[in-house]
Amino acid sequence: MSGSRFTGERLQPGDELFAVDLARHRAAYEFAAERVAGLRVLDLGCGSGSGAQLLAERAASVVAIDRVIPDAPDRASTVAFCRADVAGPPLRGRRFDVVVSFQVIEHLADPSPYLRGIGSLLTGGGSALLSTPNRALSDGVNPFHVHEYGSQELRELLALHFAEVDLLGVGTSEGVRAHLEARSRRIRAILRLDPLRLRERLPRRWLHRGFAWGARWVRRRAHRSGGAPGVSWRDFPIGPADDATSLDWLAICRSPRP
């Protein structure tokens, strides 16, 4: 596990408390890895860098961008890492066959420059794979998320920038769903202690620290209750989008609009 300070937002591979969350994110990367063999790939918002490393096992080349330096073990891979703003990457030209950008768009107040930038980097016939939480099933407590999306809203937004948009959903196995529902109940119990939503008036740094503490506390309680033993990315199957069961949306976007 990385020695960097946990913020509650960036997941650190190897942290058993967050095994379920890590598996959920891994599922999207496994889906992408099946589609990048021999291709030039950009991982925009690569986080710790472990997902980019997975892509590099099959892709011809991988460039990975994030505003935070990736974890040291992943920097040793064949991935070319670049520290930059994901909304305005320092790249030009249609040089990538695939752009992967998972759990990024919900952090942006105005996603249009980000989406235009992705389109400008795709080769002819290239595709972008984007994921983001399903607002309907989100706990809605992550202070790093500026805006979460329903399926129709996301489709309409992406259609402004791409002529072809296929929207899929990341589901769960029954065991993991029960685990996540129990976790959500604990979160709601904490939120009931603040009926006036006074937390929203706190300085952002306090809110972030509180979120980090709460994320660990909730997961420790779940861990003591047995957690979700043996969880893996296969517990998060990707299929047709369903507002009632999809934890995340996974969009495949092609044909960028001018």
C-alpha positions in Angstrom: 0.0 0.0 0.0 1.2 3.5 -0.8 2.4 5.7 2.1 0.5 8.8 0.7 -2.1 10.3 3.0 -5.6 8.8 2.5 -8.1 11.5 1.5 -11.2 9.3 1.2 -11.3 9.7 -2.5 -8.2 8.1 -4.1 -8.1 4.4 -3.4 -4.8 2.7 -2.5 -4.3 -0.8 -3.9 -3.7 -3.3 -1.1 -5.9 -1.6 1.5 -8.2 -4.5 2.7 -10.8 -2.0 4.1 -11.4 -0.9 0.6 -11.3 -4.3 -1.1 -14.9 -3.9 -2.4 -14.3 -0.5 -3.8 -11.0 -1.5 -5.5 -12.7 -4.5 -7.1 -15.5 -2.3 -8.3 -13.0 0.0 -10.1 -11.0 -2.9 -11.3 -14.0 -4.3 -13.2 -14.1 -1.3 -15.5 -10.4 -1.6 -16.2 -10.8 -5.3 -16.9 -13.5 -4.5 -19.4 -11.2 -2.0 -21.1 -8.3 -4.3 -21.1 -10.3 -6.8 -23.3 -10.6 -4.0 -25.9 -7.1 -2.5 -26.1 -4.9 -5.2 -27.5 -2.3 -3.7 -29.8 -3.7 -0.2 -29.5 -2.5 3.2 -28.3 -4.3 4.1 -25.1 -4.6 7.2 -22.9 -5.7 6.7 -19.2 -7.1 10.1 -18.3 -7.4 10.4 -14.5 -5.3 7.3 -13.7 -5.3 7.6 -9.9 -2.8 5.3 -8.3 -1.8 4.0 -11.7 -2.6 0.3 -11.1 -5.3 0.3 -13.8 -3.0 1.8 -16.4 -0.5 -0.9 -15.6 -3.2 -3.5 -16.3 -4.0 -1.9 -19.7 -0.2 -1.8 -20.5 -0.1 -5.6 -20.4 -2.2 -5.7 -23.6 -2.0 -2.3 -25.3 0.8 -1.3 -27.7 1.4 1.8 -25.5 -0.2 3.6 -22.6 0.0 7.2 -21.5 -1.5 7.9 -18.1 -2.4 11.4 -16.7 -3.5 12.5 -13.3 -3.0 15.6 -11.2 -1.4 13.5 -8.4 1.8 11.4 -8.9 1.0 7.7 -9.2 2.1 5.1 -6.7 5.8 4.1 -6.9 5.2 0.4 -7.8 3.1 1.4 -10.9 5.6 4.1 -12.0 8.0 1.2 -12.6 5.8 -0.2 -15.3 6.0 0.5 -19.1 3.3 3.2 -18.7 4.3 6.8 -19.6 3.0 8.8 -16.7 2.3 12.6 -16.9 1.2 14.8 -14.0 -1.4 17.3 -15.4 -4.9 18.5 -15.2 -7.3 15.9 -16.7 -9.6 18.7 -17.9 -6.8 20.1 -20.1 -4.1 17.4 -20.8 -0.9 18.8 -22.5 -1.4 16.6 -25.5 -2.3 17.4 -29.1 -3.4 15.5 -32.2 -5.5 12.5 -32.8 -3.0 10.1 -31.4 -4.9 7.5 -29.3 -7.1 4.6 -30.4 -8.7 4.4 -27.0 -9.2 7.0 -24.2 -10.1 5.5 -20.8 -11.4 7.9 -18.1 -13.0 6.2 -15.1 -14.6 8.0 -12.2 -13.6 11.4 -13.4 -16.5 13.3 -14.9 -18.3 13.6 -11.6 -15.5 15.8 -10.3 -16.0 18.5 -13.0 -18.3 21.4 -12.7 -18.1 21.9 -16.4 -17.3 18.7 -18.2 -17.5 20.2 -21.8 -13.8 21.1 -22.1 -12.9 17.6 -20.8 -15.2 15.8 -23.3 -14.0 18.0 -26.2 -10.4 17.3 -25.2 -11.1 13.6 -25.3 -12.7 13.8 -28.7 -9.7 15.8 -30.1 -7.3 13.0 -29.0 -9.1 10.1 -30.6 -8.0 8.7 -33.9 -10.5 8.1 -36.6 -12.6 5.1 -35.5 -11.3 5.5 -31.9 -13.4 5.1 -28.8 -13.6 6.6 -25.3 -14.6 4.6 -22.3 -16.0 6.7 -19.4 -17.4 5.6 -16.1 -19.2 7.5 -13.3 -21.5 6.6 -10.4 -25.2 6.1 -10.8 -26.7 9.0 -8.9 -29.8 7.0 -8.0 -27.7 4.4 -6.0 -25.0 6.8 -4.7 -24.8 7.7 -1.1 -24.3 11.3 -2.2 -21.8 12.0 0.6 -18.5 12.3 -1.4 -17.4 16.0 -1.1 -15.1 15.5 -4.1 -18.0 14.8 -6.4 -19.3 18.0 -8.0 -22.1 16.4 -9.9 -23.4 12.8 -10.3 -25.5 11.6 -13.2 -28.7 9.7 -13.9 -28.6 7.6 -17.0 -30.6 9.9 -19.3 -28.8 13.0 -18.2 -25.4 11.3 -18.9 -26.6 10.1 -22.3 -27.7 13.6 -23.3 -24.5 15.1 -22.2 -22.3 12.6 -24.0 -24.5 12.9 -27.2 -23.5 16.6 -27.4 -19.9 15.5 -27.9 -20.1 12.1 -29.6 -22.4 10.9 -32.4 -22.3 7.3 -31.0 -22.9 6.6 -27.3 -23.6 3.1 -25.8 -24.4 3.2 -22.1 -23.7 0.1 -20.0 -24.0 -0.5 -16.3 -21.7 -2.0 -13.6 -23.8 -4.3 -11.5 -23.1 -6.4 -8.4 -23.3 -10.0 -7.2 -26.0 -10.7 -4.6 -23.4 -11.0 -1.8 -21.7 -7.7 -2.6 -25.1 -5.9 -3.0 -26.1 -6.9 0.5 -22.7 -5.7 1.8 -23.1 -2.3 0.1 -26.7 -1.9 1.3 -25.5 -2.5 4.9 -22.8 0.0 4.4 -25.3 2.6 3.1 -27.5 2.1 6.2 -24.5 2.9 8.4 -23.8 6.0 6.3 -27.4 7.1 6.6 -27.3 6.6 10.4 -24.3 9.0 10.5 -26.1 11.6 8.4 -29.1 11.5 10.7 -26.8 13.1 13.3 -26.7 16.2 11.2 -30.3 16.9 10.1 -29.6 20.5 9.4 -26.7 19.6 7.1 -24.4 21.8 9.0 -21.5 19.8 7.6 -21.9 21.7 4.3 -20.9 24.9 6.0 -17.6 23.6 7.2 -14.3 24.6 5.4 -13.6 22.2 2.6 -10.4 20.8 4.2 -12.4 19.9 7.3 -15.1 18.3 5.2 -12.5 16.3 3.3 -10.9 15.1 6.5 -14.3 14.1 7.9 -15.2 12.2 4.8 -11.9 10.3 5.0 -12.5 9.4 8.6 -16.1 8.4 7.9 -15.1 6.2 5.0 -12.6 4.3 7.1 -15.0 4.0 10.1 -17.9 2.6 8.0 -15.6 0.1 6.3 -14.0 -1.0 9.6 -17.5 -1.7 10.9 -18.3 -3.7 7.8 -15.0 -5.6 8.1 -15.8 -6.6 11.7 -19.2 -7.9 10.5 -17.5 -10.2 8.0 -17.2 -7.7 5.1 -17.5 -9.3 1.6 -15.1 -12.2 1.8 -13.4 -13.3 -1.5 -14.7 -10.2 -3.4 -13.2 -9.7 -6.8 -13.8 -7.6 -9.9 -16.0 -10.5 -11.2 -18.5 -9.5 -8.5 -19.2 -6.4 -10.6 -20.5 -7.6 -14.0 -20.9 -5.1 -16.8 -24.1 -5.3 -18.9 -27.1 -3.3 -19.9 -27.6 0.0 -18.0 -30.3 -0.3 -15.3 -31.2 2.7 -13.2 -32.3 0.4 -10.3 -29.3 -2.0 -10.2 -26.3 -0.3 -11.9 -23.8 1.1 -9.4 -21.9 2.9 -12.1 -22.4 3.9 -15.7 -19.9 2.8 -18.3 -20.2 4.7 -21.6 -18.6 3.7 -24.9 -18.3 6.8 -27.0 -17.3 7.1 -30.7 -17.3 9.6 -33.5 -16.5 12.8 -31.8 -18.6 15.8 -33.0 -16.7 18.7 -34.6 
